[in-house]
Amino acid sequence: MPVSVFDLRLQSYEAYDVGRVPFVVDIVAFFRIQDSNLAAQRVESFRELHEQLTAIVQGAVRTILASHDI
């Protein structure tokens, strides 16, 4: 597991505003693993962690963007 800050990028992510108007955004989220030993116990690989974080970021982005007008 990385011990420094790493990023996760969503390129050309399709989202909707509160009125269901579609648009495309590029998103960058930054993460830092505070306890790499604990992280290694909870996920099998960095790839699995990346996939889980991607799903979490996508859900958060949908929630945030769908609650506002463009």
Secondary structure, DSSP 8 states (H G I E B T S, - for coil): --SS-EEEEEEEEEEE-TT--EEEEEEEEEE--S-HHHHHHH-S-HHHHHHHHHHHHHHHHHHHHTTS--
